Amino acid sequence: MIVEFLATQTLNIVQLVGCVRVRSRYGTKCAGCEQGIPPTQIVRRAQDNVYHLECFACSMCSRQLNTGDEFYLMDDKKLVCKADYETVKTRGKHLLASVIALYRVLQKVRPLSSPAYILIILDLFV
């Protein structure tokens, strides 16, 4: 009788542990931190991605994003608030214009092949 009881309890524990392992391996994972998300936890979603509330934040300024906030979902599943995205987009346009202007000046001063100029310009900006 005691042996049967222990065998039953051991089987229940093994099943429970197996269930936990399966859930942690195959359950829903946060797209931000890649940790598991318990089924009872409140989450935020962006397209097919699920995030912990604390992971649903701008990857640039770390500001917590709330329902109704405008943001961009990047290819790597990172979130960027609209303000930071617009700032980077504007800086990128100005940087590209500066690089093109510098390339034209360098071409007039001393003609080189385009790859040589690209290396020179990259060295200046990096």
N, C-alpha and C positions, 0 to 999 in steps of 0.2 A: 504494500500500500504506500509506504513512504517512498519507495523506489519509483513507483508510477507517478506519484506527485512531483518528485524532483525531475523526472524525465519530461513531464508535461511543462513544468515551469522553465526548464532549460530550453525546450523547443520554442516556447513563447518568447523568451529573451533573444534567441537566435533569430527568430522571425522579425522581432522589433528592430534589432541591430541591422539586419539585412534591409529592412524598409528604410531606415535612416540613411544607410549607405546609398541605396538606389536614389532616394530623393536628393541627396547632396550631389550625386553624380549627374543625374538626369533632370532634376527639377529646374524651375525658372532661375536664371542667373541675371544679375544686374549688369546692364551694358556698360555702366561706369566703372565698377570695381571688380566685376566678374565673380562676385561672391553670390552664394545662394540666397534666394528670397523665400522666407516662409510663406505659406499660403494665406496666413492671417494678417500679414503686414500690408500697410497701405503703401501704394507705389504710384509712380507717375510714368506715363507712356509717351513715347515719341515714335510715330510710325509703328514698326514692329518691335521696337526696343522697349524694355522695361527697366526702370531705375528705382533704387531706394530713394526716399525723399531727400536724404542728405547728399546723394550722388547727382541729383537733378540740379546741377549748378553750372554756371559758365566756366569753361575750362581756362579762360584767360584771366578773369577778374574774381573768380570764385563766388560770385553773387548767386544766392539761391534763386532759382527760377520758380515762379508760381503759376498757377492756372491763369491763362490769359496773357502771360508775358510772351512777347515775340522773341524768337530765337532761331538759330540755324543749327541743323543737325549735320555734322560733317561726315565724310566718308568713314572715318575711324570711330564713329558713334559718339564722338565728343560733342558737347553742346556749347554754343557760343551765343551770348546775348546779342541782340540787334545792334546795340551801341558799339560794342567791341568789333563786331563784324564790319560795320560801316567804317569805323576808324581804320582798320587794317586794309580794307578795300581802297579807301582814299589814299593811304600811304603807299600802297602798292602801285597805284596809277602814277603818283608823283615820282616814285623811285624809278619806274619804267621810263618815264619822260626824261628824267635826269640821265639815265644810262644811255638812252638814244642820243641825247644832246652831246654827252661826253664822247660817244662813239664817233659822231660826225666831226667834232672838233679834232679828235685824234687822227681821223682819216685825212683831214686837211693838213695837219702838221707833219705827219709821217705815215704814209700809206703802208699798212701791214695787212696780213691776212686776217680775216674775221676771227678765227679761233685765237690768234695771239691777242687781239683786242679784248675778246671776251675774258681771257685769263687776267689781263691787266685790270679791267673794270671790276671783275670779281674780287681781285686782290684789294682794290681800293675800298669796296663796300663791306667786305667780310672781316 
